[in-house]
């Protein structure tokens, strides 16, 4: 009987149809995840008018989904390490899709907020799990790139939300935007049938034969026989999964990841929630304001994929540090009177380095944590970061409520970018120091 490390098979596999299939379904889930989240920014001007909401009330209403996302990420990340990623993803899809549809039938802000909170549980819970699943099956050489491409579905969903809003809302009203969100429920049987379970979870639960069949699809050329014993190299640390995030020299980097998630999500949701309203206040029409939201998400796709390629070739934490510096500069410049082409360019760059950076942060966290605590690590980073997502819409509402100049609004949104850049520099330096120490210990032992 041979003992085979599963990582050797997955890391060195060639990209094939199986990887395409995992990428497609994970990306499709994220597309509707992003669609469901960005809807609020699209319908916000109409909701404020129909229900007579003040800017501060509108910001608070937008935060209901973000509170749900925080609890969803904190709960479903660790839960997936216990029940499997596939079951956790299925539950989350039912929550975010079903309750977003119910939003279309809300008669008042209270009903709307309750549905947004429950939908947020699913939105927040599904993100760390699809990232962990894609990262687990991606070949090592293109891992950051594949996670970035998959997570770019979030921006595609945002673009769909903004684009369909420009076309459908004038004809059918804001409710139709929420009814479209029911499509994932119709596709859920296919997702359950085709999406594979985590190979690490299968091995932990003694499903060697099932894991062997999946690995034959990961790399059909690998000489794997029925008598081979599959092993995972990920160490089993003492203590609960959450405590393991701070063990074995991970404490500083875990905290810096949390800080970067917080700052990045603050920028993302401040812009996603308030960019159309800020631009409308600056004199642009609703259609033009939604087009800015569209450009923001187009830029995010290029930023995520380009950053993923750079991260695979260079150093992902350092790439993120540079992206955050560019984000701070580009967002600050949005508040100044610029020619329209320059304004669109700045918004695209802001999307590339905020939403794009958020996607890359998930890839960075997925690579940092070992497989046995990956969903927990991603879930907690995402959950802690959701506090920034909650602060973002509230900050925008408070700033609009005190009638600050446009420039100061955008400068306030840009400041977290500088903090996130410092966090990723410290993360990179700590990783470099740990790597050198490990190399030194290996040389001393030899």
HUNOR-V682687 format. One record per helix or strand of 3 or more residues. SS is the DSSP state (helix for helix, strand for strand). FROM is the first residue (numbers start at 1). LEN is the number of residues. Records with the same first field share a line. If there is no record, write none. Layout:
SS=FROM-LEN, FROM-LEN
This chain:
strand=3-3, 229-3
helix=6-7, 17-35, 55-29, 85-19, 109-29, 140-12, 153-20, 175-20, 199-6, 208-11, 241-4, 251-31, 286-28, 316-18, 340-29, 371-31, 406-40
